[in-house]
Amino acid sequence: MARTASIPAVMTVVAISEPGGPRVLKPEQREVPRPGVGEILIRVRAAGVNRPDVQQRKGLYPPPPGASDLPGLEVAGEVAAVGAEVKRWHGGDTVTALTSGGGYAEYVTVHESNALPVPGGFTFTEAAALPENYFTVWHNVFQRGGLKAGETFLVHGGSSGIGTTAIQLASAFGARVFTTAGSAEKCAACVRLGAERAINYREESFVDAVKQATDGKGVNLILDMVGGDYVARNYHAAAVEGRIVQIATQDGAVATTDFSRLMVKRLTHTGSTLRPRSIEFKGEVARELETQVWPLLETRRVAPVLDMIFPLQEAWRAHERMEDGDHVGKIMLDVA
């Protein structure tokens, strides 16, 4: 292992002491990990907070085999050391990276292919807000969902980290974007980001709203994080030959629906999860992002929306903020 600077033997992390509420997130000391073959060690400056972190904290989303038991799926910082056979990165490079866990810490190791350069002009906090949402949206909206310019797109939860990313990217690539959100303020934020229509799901039917906006045709693609009774409503809101991509089931993983609608409209309902996917798969997504999306970030045609930033040791407050549901965009941890 090549070291670029003095690396301490131990580091501060935030661990899940037991399954439960936000207060089970507690700082502790652990050994600094060593990068393996093809891996880099990142001195973490900022980390993102995501819904899977909350689910893991509750004991509902265990890390995949071989992954760190610490929460945290995205970070940004400097390369502190490199393992054998690392080709691209060198000590001192600034990177943002997708991790399989371990982001709530002062140091983390990742495979070099799952790291990307910090876009020019971005702070570490902004850069750390990119990987989980941009990898997820790129794969599910553009690779799996096949969104093309001129198509209509509905994303549920438009004010979330995923939602704000999906609105901006879909708009930047020429789609007509619709979204749902839970308040007038959140809807207004979504419109500012590029949504043609933001639907307050507490006050009106998103099915009726998108049908009206598309002259009764419905939308070509739906990105859904809700599940539950949204499944049946998505089938109503989708156009003939429409696609629905499921990436979470916040309102339940079990649904009762009329599958004849899926057959008559020739719908495609698919889904995916990112964390358990292979290093090689994530590396392929990273390469496409660097080619297709990083130029948009460099010019700030798209950019992460930041909500609140908390110190690493107060990660429990970040989780409370996420569970309150009042945030717009990304909740972040300052590790520096």
Salt bridges, closest charged atoms under 4 A:
GLU28 OE2 - ARG30 NE 2.79
ASP69 OD1 - ARG30 NH1 2.77
GLU74 OE2 - LYS330 NZ 2.46
GLU78 OE1 - ARG45 NE 2.79
ASP93 OD2 - HIS90 ND1 3.97
GLU126 OE1 - ARG300 NH2 2.93
GLU151 OE1 - ARG243 NH2 2.89
GLU196 OE2 - ARG176 NH2 2.69
GLU204 OE1 - ARG197 NH2 3.10
ASP229 OD1 - ARG233 NH2 2.96
GLU241 OE2 - ARG266 NE 2.72
GLU284 OE2 - ARG287 NH2 2.64
GLU290 OE2 - ARG88 NH2 2.64
ASP307 OD2 - ARG321 NE 2.79
GLU314 OE1 - ARG317 NH1 2.42
GLU323 OE1 - ARG57 NH2 3.03
GLU323 OE2 - LYS58 NZ 3.12
